[in-house]
């Protein structure tokens, strides 16, 4: 995986962020989702590196990045803080401006990054999410059953952490294997990496705090943006899985049009894990848009 890439860490925003770097050209930041790591991009990274300097980062709390302590207001895992990590990483690598391709939790970080630092993000592709505030506000039974972990992980510590740590492989297989494609999209090598990182001490805390932040401080930030009339103004492409929960329970393009002024998007014949289920379809659309 990641032929021609180097793996390293940078100390930014007070913590160590792990990443892989490869390719030449304009900067392109890749951000992963839960419960995975930057390895989700292993089927597309080398092709992207033919056109961009690709930086595939691990979010704080995930992968080989640092796992800060929890705090009462969940500031340490707010998307605003994670966005500052991403900005600091790219700046440390010499990129004051760059584009972003992001999935799931990483796409929520990217949303905040482009809102808080509009000068830095040139173009953005978000995979299989609707805005966080819209998804919580419109939660119905179908969504709650499919995305049960959204509500499990935000329970007060230490209950969810304890249960995840008791059987990390069971948790990983349950969350990833319960989607439309099951476990078929994940190579043995990639799954082993997800498993290795979930077993690192502090991973369960990081995951739970990520979700607790989204249900608390992140919603406050999103509501403040709406009240102030702040919208995304950069070129934005949103893609979602035709077989996934997001596309069934929400109208992703309509929801993004409520918070962005220059957005287009469509469904792809895949489930939630687009980069691993439909890498060539993703590459075709992402490269056309980002280039």
ABEGO torsion letter per residue (X at the ends): XGBGBBBBBBBBGGBBBBBBBBEBEBBBBBBBBOABBAAAAAAAAAAAAAABBBBBBBBBGBEABBBBBBBAAGAAABAAAAAAAAAAAAAAAGBABBBBBBBEAAAAAAAAAAAABAAABABBBBBGBBBAAAAAAABBAAAAAAAAAAAAAABBOAAAAAAAAABAAAAAAAAAAABAAEAAABBAAAAAAAAAAAABBGAAAAAAAAAAAAABAAAAAAAAAAAAGBBBABBBBBBBBAABAAAAABBAAAAAAAABABBBEBBBBBBABAAAABAAAAAAAAAAAAX
